[in-house]
Amino acid sequence: MGFNSLAQLLAVTQAAAYVVARKKNDQLAKKNCVRKKRKNGIQKNKTIRTRDRRTVTQVYNCLGPSYFRKAYRMTFETFWILHAKLRHGIQMQTKELVKDRNAKRIVKDPSRKGHGRQTAFHFHNGTVHSSVRLACAIRYFAGGAAYDLMAIYGLSYSEVMNSVWIVVEAINHHDEFIIEYPSDHAKQEEIAAVFREKSEVDFDNCAGCIDGLLIWIHKPTKKEQEHSSTDAAKFLCSRKNKYGLNLQGVADSRGRILDFSIVYGGASSDCIAFEASNLWKRLEKGLLKPGLVLFGDNAYLNTPYMATPYGNVGPGAKDNYNYYHSQVSPAGDGGREA
């Protein structure tokens, strides 16, 4: 059959492609089952989609070692080392999730036998492996979208987000991942020694740098405000015009976190948020080896354990000190944000 013009050929090609795509969609629809769900007295149909699970190894084979490291911020080997440490915790948190779901699945149909009993929850497309949950969490924290992770690993949106919080809970319950400033004076001296290498004037007393970080959040709902026993204004940082949490973090010369605290909302100053932290209490009790201090900006108070810049100074020794102080301390940008 011939075609009189290129437009006719293009139209026929598009029509054929549409027929093939429609046939594939119909085949997929047959695989998917429809579950009837009653909400507010109205019966609704909810499609349970059949998804093909993918393993982390399959994703790695697709990406290769270089792009995997860029996407997950670690090598493939390091990923499995981390998984070995968190596997048990992830499995335990997953069991808690299933247990919570089972508690909510109550049979409401009076015509069915055993009305009022609980029905066991199961994963329609099979259980989600602990390594996949860890990979979803790491990629999500590295900036990956939940919708993309759904397609990559064959999960529902809710399972992707469940994986994120399951991994968070597993890390928080693992003793090895507790972040707390070291009380060992020898370790404090090691931190100060590395800072000295960074300092042009050989500051040898800096045992860490402290600064505030505004962690962005959405405006808290009324329910969230009631749960936190405070109003939304406490979370609003007026200087940046964003809602958030005030994180106080201490880092070494390589930017690795040594200690952190999240107690107040974004409306609080760094000084107040710091003095509400457990680190402040430990410092008040003599945590640091004598002669060592933390370096912070002018948002903090100058104390025996905190070195801050001089305020409102002109050219001279004090201004020179401020310059070299800034080499090993936060940039003095008035607080960062994330």
PANURO-278418 format. One line per 2 residues: number of its first residue (from 1); their letters; for each residue x negated, y negated, z negated of C-alpha. Coordinates in nm, 2 decimals. Layout:
NUM> A> X:Y:Z; ... $
! end
This chain:
1> MG> 0.00:0.00:0.00; -0.15:-0.33:0.10 $
3> FN> -0.11:-0.67:-0.07; -0.05:-1.00:0.11 $
5> SL> -0.24:-1.21:-0.14; -0.47:-1.20:-0.44 $
7> AQ> -0.18:-1.32:-0.66; 0.03:-1.01:-0.57 $
9> LL> -0.26:-0.78:-0.65; -0.31:-0.95:-0.99 $
11> AV> 0.06:-0.93:-1.07; 0.07:-0.56:-1.00 $
13> TQ> -0.25:-0.50:-1.20; -0.11:-0.68:-1.50 $
15> AA> 0.22:-0.49:-1.48; 0.04:-0.16:-1.47 $
17> AY> -0.17:-0.26:-1.77; 0.14:-0.36:-1.96 $
19> VV> 0.30:-0.02:-1.89; 0.00:0.16:-2.02 $
21> AR> -0.02:-0.06:-2.33; 0.35:-0.01:-2.40 $
23> KK> 0.31:0.37:-2.37; 0.03:0.36:-2.62 $
25> ND> 0.23:0.15:-2.86; 0.52:0.39:-2.84 $
27> QL> 0.30:0.68:-2.91; 0.15:0.50:-3.21 $
29> AK> 0.50:0.41:-3.34; 0.60:0.77:-3.34 $
31> KN> 0.30:0.84:-3.57; 0.41:0.57:-3.81 $
33> CV> 0.70:0.65:-4.04; 0.95:0.40:-4.17 $
35> RK> 1.03:0.38:-4.54; 1.36:0.23:-4.66 $
37> KR> 1.31:-0.02:-4.93; 1.58:-0.19:-5.13 $
39> KN> 1.50:-0.54:-5.25; 1.75:-0.78:-5.41 $
41> GI> 2.03:-0.54:-5.31; 1.93:-0.57:-4.94 $
43> QK> 1.80:-0.26:-4.76; 1.48:-0.33:-4.56 $
45> NK> 1.27:-0.11:-4.35; 0.89:-0.10:-4.42 $
47> TI> 0.66:0.06:-4.17; 0.39:0.28:-4.32 $
49> RT> 0.12:0.27:-4.06; -0.11:0.56:-3.98 $
51> RD> -0.47:0.44:-4.00; -0.79:0.62:-3.92 $
53> RR> -1.03:0.59:-4.21; -1.39:0.50:-4.12 $
55> TV> -1.70:0.57:-4.34; -1.98:0.34:-4.43 $
57> TQ> -2.22:0.55:-4.23; -2.00:0.52:-3.92 $
59> VY> -2.01:0.14:-3.96; -2.38:0.14:-4.01 $
61> NC> -2.44:0.35:-3.70; -2.24:0.09:-3.51 $
63> LG> -2.42:-0.21:-3.66; -2.77:-0.08:-3.69 $
65> PS> -3.01:-0.16:-3.97; -3.07:-0.52:-3.89 $
67> YF> -2.71:-0.63:-3.85; -2.60:-0.42:-4.15 $
69> RK> -2.85:-0.60:-4.37; -2.72:-0.94:-4.24 $
71> AY> -2.35:-0.84:-4.29; -2.39:-0.68:-4.63 $
73> RM> -2.68:-0.87:-4.77; -2.88:-0.55:-4.84 $
75> TF> -3.03:-0.26:-4.66; -2.85:0.07:-4.60 $
77> ET> -3.07:0.24:-4.85; -3.02:-0.02:-5.11 $
79> FW> -2.64:0.01:-5.06; -2.65:0.38:-5.15 $
81> IL> -2.87:0.31:-5.46; -2.61:0.06:-5.57 $
83> HA> -2.32:0.30:-5.50; -2.49:0.57:-5.71 $
85> KL> -2.48:0.33:-6.00; -2.12:0.22:-5.95 $
87> RH> -1.96:0.53:-5.82; -1.83:0.66:-6.15 $
89> GI> -1.70:0.31:-6.25; -1.52:0.27:-5.91 $
91> QM> -1.36:0.61:-5.95; -1.24:0.54:-6.30 $
93> QT> -1.10:0.20:-6.19; -0.92:0.36:-5.90 $
95> KE> -0.76:0.61:-6.14; -0.64:0.32:-6.35 $
97> LV> -0.49:0.16:-6.03; -0.31:0.49:-5.94 $
99> KD> -0.19:0.52:-6.30; -0.05:0.17:-6.29 $
101> RN> 0.13:0.23:-5.96; 0.28:0.55:-6.09 $
103> AK> 0.42:0.36:-6.39; 0.61:0.13:-6.15 $
105> RI> 0.74:0.39:-5.91; 1.08:0.47:-6.06 $
107> VK> 1.35:0.66:-5.86; 1.65:0.42:-5.84 $
109> DP> 1.89:0.64:-5.63; 2.16:0.78:-5.87 $
111> SR> 2.25:1.05:-5.61; 1.91:1.21:-5.63 $
113> KG> 1.81:1.47:-5.88; 1.60:1.36:-6.17 $
115> HG> 1.72:1.00:-6.15; 1.50:0.77:-6.36 $
117> RQ> 1.19:0.99:-6.35; 0.86:0.87:-6.22 $
119> TA> 0.74:0.98:-5.87; 0.37:1.04:-5.81 $
121> FH> 0.19:0.78:-5.60; -0.03:0.91:-5.31 $
123> FH> -0.24:0.74:-5.04; -0.05:0.79:-4.72 $
125> NG> -0.36:0.79:-4.50; -0.58:0.97:-4.75 $
127> TV> -0.78:0.86:-5.05; -1.03:0.57:-5.01 $
129> HS> -1.39:0.68:-5.08; -1.57:0.49:-5.35 $
131> SV> -1.84:0.39:-5.10; -1.58:0.23:-4.87 $
133> RL> -1.44:0.03:-5.16; -1.79:-0.10:-5.25 $
135> AC> -1.86:-0.19:-4.89; -1.53:-0.38:-4.86 $
137> AI> -1.61:-0.58:-5.18; -1.97:-0.66:-5.07 $
139> RY> -1.86:-0.77:-4.73; -1.57:-0.97:-4.87 $
141> FA> -1.81:-1.16:-5.11; -2.04:-1.22:-4.82 $
143> GG> -1.77:-1.41:-4.63; -1.59:-1.13:-4.45 $
145> AA> -1.21:-1.17:-4.40; -0.98:-0.91:-4.54 $
147> YD> -0.80:-0.87:-4.21; -1.12:-0.78:-4.04 $
149> LM> -1.20:-0.52:-4.31; -0.86:-0.37:-4.25 $
151> AI> -0.95:-0.29:-3.89; -1.31:-0.18:-3.97 $
153> YG> -1.23:0.07:-4.24; -0.87:0.16:-4.16 $
155> LS> -0.72:0.02:-4.48; -0.41:-0.18:-4.56 $
157> YS> -0.45:-0.54:-4.67; -0.36:-0.45:-5.03 $
159> EV> -0.62:-0.17:-5.04; -0.89:-0.41:-4.92 $
161> MN> -0.81:-0.66:-5.20; -0.77:-0.37:-5.45 $
163> SV> -1.12:-0.26:-5.36; -1.26:-0.60:-5.43 $
165> WI> -1.12:-0.61:-5.79; -1.20:-0.24:-5.85 $
167> VV> -1.56:-0.31:-5.78; -1.56:-0.63:-5.99 $
169> EA> -1.42:-0.43:-6.29; -1.67:-0.15:-6.23 $
171> IN> -1.96:-0.40:-6.24; -1.83:-0.58:-6.55 $
173> HH> -1.81:-0.25:-6.73; -2.16:-0.14:-6.63 $
175> DE> -2.43:-0.22:-6.90; -2.71:-0.25:-6.64 $
177> FI> -2.53:-0.54:-6.47; -2.46:-0.75:-6.77 $
179> IE> -2.62:-1.09:-6.71; -2.76:-1.24:-7.02 $
181> YP> -3.07:-1.46:-7.08; -3.35:-1.24:-7.21 $
183> SD> -3.43:-1.27:-7.58; -3.78:-1.11:-7.53 $
185> HA> -4.04:-1.39:-7.56; -4.27:-1.20:-7.32 $
187> KQ> -4.01:-1.21:-7.04; -3.95:-1.58:-7.11 $
189> EE> -4.32:-1.65:-7.07; -4.31:-1.46:-6.74 $
191> IA> -4.03:-1.69:-6.61; -4.23:-2.00:-6.72 $
193> AV> -4.54:-1.87:-6.55; -4.37:-1.85:-6.21 $
195> FR> -4.23:-2.20:-6.26; -4.58:-2.33:-6.33 $
197> EK> -4.69:-2.20:-5.99; -4.42:-2.41:-5.83 $
199> SE> -4.50:-2.72:-6.02; -4.76:-2.96:-5.88 $
201> VD> -4.85:-3.09:-6.23; -4.85:-2.74:-6.39 $
203> FD> -4.54:-2.76:-6.61; -4.58:-2.45:-6.81 $
205> NC> -4.28:-2.48:-7.05; -3.99:-2.44:-6.80 $
207> AG> -3.81:-2.11:-6.89; -3.52:-2.16:-6.66 $
209> CI> -3.31:-2.42:-6.48; -2.95:-2.49:-6.57 $
211> DG> -2.68:-2.66:-6.36; -2.31:-2.67:-6.31 $
213> LL> -2.12:-2.51:-6.02; -1.76:-2.59:-5.92 $
215> IW> -1.60:-2.27:-5.81; -1.31:-2.37:-5.58 $
217> IH> -0.96:-2.22:-5.65; -0.61:-2.29:-5.53 $
219> KP> -0.39:-2.50:-5.75; -0.27:-2.28:-6.04 $
221> TK> 0.10:-2.18:-6.02; 0.33:-2.25:-6.31 $
223> KE> 0.30:-1.88:-6.41; -0.08:-1.90:-6.41 $
225> QE> -0.07:-2.22:-6.61; 0.14:-2.06:-6.87 $
227> HS> -0.09:-1.76:-6.88; -0.39:-1.98:-6.94 $
229> ST> -0.20:-2.20:-7.18; -0.31:-2.52:-7.00 $
231> DA> -0.19:-2.74:-6.72; -0.32:-2.77:-6.36 $
233> AK> -0.50:-3.10:-6.44; -0.76:-2.92:-6.64 $
235> FL> -0.87:-2.74:-6.33; -0.89:-3.05:-6.11 $
237> CS> -1.23:-3.20:-6.05; -1.14:-3.56:-5.98 $
239> RK> -1.49:-3.64:-5.84; -1.46:-3.38:-5.57 $
241> NK> -1.08:-3.38:-5.56; -1.07:-3.00:-5.57 $
243> YG> -0.93:-2.74:-5.82; -1.19:-2.51:-5.96 $
245> LN> -1.37:-2.36:-6.25; -1.68:-2.50:-6.42 $
247> LQ> -1.96:-2.24:-6.41; -2.27:-2.30:-6.61 $
249> GV> -2.56:-2.10:-6.46; -2.93:-2.06:-6.55 $
251> AD> -3.17:-1.95:-6.28; -3.53:-1.86:-6.24 $
253> SR> -3.77:-2.01:-5.98; -3.63:-1.78:-5.70 $
255> GR> -3.27:-1.88:-5.77; -3.18:-1.55:-5.94 $
257> IL> -2.92:-1.59:-6.21; -3.04:-1.53:-6.56 $
259> DF> -2.73:-1.64:-6.75; -2.38:-1.78:-6.67 $
261> SI> -2.07:-1.89:-6.84; -1.72:-1.97:-6.71 $
263> VY> -1.51:-2.12:-7.00; -1.35:-2.44:-6.88 $
265> GG> -1.18:-2.57:-6.57; -1.33:-2.82:-6.32 $
267> AS> -1.21:-3.12:-6.51; -1.47:-3.05:-6.79 $
269> SD> -1.81:-3.21:-6.79; -2.12:-2.99:-6.76 $
271> CI> -2.23:-3.08:-7.11; -1.90:-2.97:-7.27 $
273> AF> -1.88:-2.66:-7.07; -2.24:-2.57:-7.16 $
275> EA> -2.18:-2.62:-7.53; -1.89:-2.38:-7.51 $
277> SN> -2.11:-2.10:-7.38; -2.26:-1.82:-7.57 $
279> LW> -2.60:-1.92:-7.44; -2.58:-2.26:-7.62 $
281> KR> -2.50:-2.08:-7.95; -2.81:-1.85:-7.90 $
283> LE> -3.03:-2.15:-7.81; -2.91:-2.33:-8.13 $
285> KG> -3.03:-2.03:-8.33; -3.37:-2.03:-8.17 $
287> LL> -3.35:-1.81:-7.87; -3.65:-1.96:-7.68 $
289> KP> -4.01:-1.91:-7.78; -4.14:-2.23:-7.94 $
291> GL> -4.27:-2.46:-7.67; -4.04:-2.33:-7.39 $
293> VL> -3.73:-2.53:-7.27; -3.47:-2.52:-7.00 $
295> FG> -3.47:-2.79:-6.74; -3.15:-2.96:-6.66 $
297> DN> -3.02:-3.29:-6.51; -2.87:-3.59:-6.68 $
299> AY> -2.54:-3.42:-6.73; -2.70:-3.25:-7.03 $
301> LN> -2.84:-3.38:-7.36; -3.21:-3.38:-7.42 $
303> TP> -3.28:-3.14:-7.71; -3.57:-2.93:-7.84 $
305> YM> -3.46:-2.66:-7.60; -3.35:-2.88:-7.30 $
307> AT> -3.57:-3.11:-7.09; -3.37:-3.37:-6.89 $
309> PY> -3.49:-3.67:-6.68; -3.52:-4.02:-6.82 $
311> GN> -3.23:-4.25:-6.73; -3.24:-4.59:-6.57 $
313> VG> -3.62:-4.61:-6.53; -3.83:-4.82:-6.30 $
315> PG> -4.17:-4.74:-6.14; -4.41:-4.60:-6.39 $
317> AK> -4.49:-4.29:-6.60; -4.13:-4.21:-6.67 $
319> DN> -4.03:-4.23:-6.31; -4.33:-4.00:-6.22 $
321> YN> -4.21:-3.75:-6.48; -3.86:-3.76:-6.32 $
323> YY> -4.01:-3.68:-5.98; -4.20:-3.38:-6.10 $
325> HS> -3.92:-3.27:-6.32; -3.70:-3.25:-6.01 $
327> QV> -3.94:-3.00:-5.84; -3.85:-2.73:-6.08 $
329> SP> -3.50:-2.84:-6.19; -3.16:-2.87:-6.02 $
331> AG> -3.15:-3.12:-5.73; -2.96:-3.37:-5.94 $
333> DG> -2.67:-3.38:-5.69; -2.41:-3.41:-5.97 $
335> GR> -2.31:-3.05:-5.96; -2.28:-2.80:-5.67 $
337> EA> -1.97:-2.63:-5.54; -1.87:-2.30:-5.39 $
! end
